[in-house]
């Protein structure tokens, strides 16, 4: 999920914003990014989002999936361009 806010955050502060597995913790996310991209990670912040309630018909309701977002700050001097 790439948004305008995430793109602006990457341009201004150099933080990456990625959707990650809900069960992943900060240590696992840090290790995965360092292995996948070969960059040193300074810090990881996470946010959990509940799925939205969606209605098909009057009585038929369901939910979209819950998801987790990670804000990943790279170490000084490290850059990564995903776009």
C-alpha positions in Angstrom: 0.0 0.0 0.0 1.9 3.0 -1.3 0.2 6.3 -0.4 1.1 9.9 -1.1 1.9 10.4 2.6 4.3 7.4 2.6 6.0 8.8 -0.6 6.4 12.2 1.0 7.8 10.7 4.2 10.4 8.7 2.2 11.4 11.9 0.3 11.7 14.1 3.4 13.0 11.8 6.1 14.2 8.8 4.1 11.8 6.4 6.0 10.4 3.4 4.2 6.7 2.5 4.7 5.8 -1.1 4.0 2.9 -3.4 4.7 4.2 -6.4 6.7 2.8 -9.6 8.1 0.6 -9.0 11.2 2.6 -11.5 13.3 6.0 -10.0 12.5 7.7 -8.1 15.3 10.2 -5.2 15.0 13.3 -7.5 15.2 12.0 -9.8 12.5 11.1 -6.8 10.2 14.6 -5.3 10.8 16.4 -8.5 9.9 14.2 -9.1 6.8 14.8 -5.6 5.4 18.6 -5.9 6.0 18.7 -9.3 4.2 16.4 -8.4 1.4 17.8 -5.0 0.5 21.3 -5.2 2.0 20.9 -1.9 3.9 21.5 -1.2 7.6 18.3 -0.4 9.6 18.4 2.2 12.4 14.9 1.8 13.8 11.5 0.2 13.1 8.1 1.5 14.2 4.9 -0.4 13.6 1.1 0.3 13.5 -1.7 -2.2 13.5 -4.9 -1.4 11.4 -8.2 -3.1 11.8 -10.1 -4.1 8.7 -13.0 -1.9 7.6 -16.6 -3.0 7.8 -18.1 -3.5 4.3 -21.7 -4.2 3.5 -22.8 -6.0 0.4 -26.6 -5.9 0.9 -28.7 -4.7 3.8 -28.0 -7.6 6.2 -24.9 -9.1 4.6 -21.8 -7.6 6.3 -18.1 -8.5 6.3 -14.7 -7.1 7.0 -11.6 -6.4 5.0 -8.4 -7.9 6.3 -6.6 -6.5 9.3 -3.0 -5.4 8.4 0.2 -4.0 9.8 2.3 -1.1 8.6 6.0 -0.7 9.4 7.9 2.6 9.3 11.6 1.7 8.7 14.4 4.3 9.2 17.6 3.4 7.5 21.0 4.1 9.1 22.9 7.3 8.3 24.1 7.4 4.7 21.9 4.5 3.6 19.3 5.2 0.9 16.8 3.0 -0.9 14.6 3.9 -3.9 11.6 1.6 -4.2 9.6 3.8 -6.6 
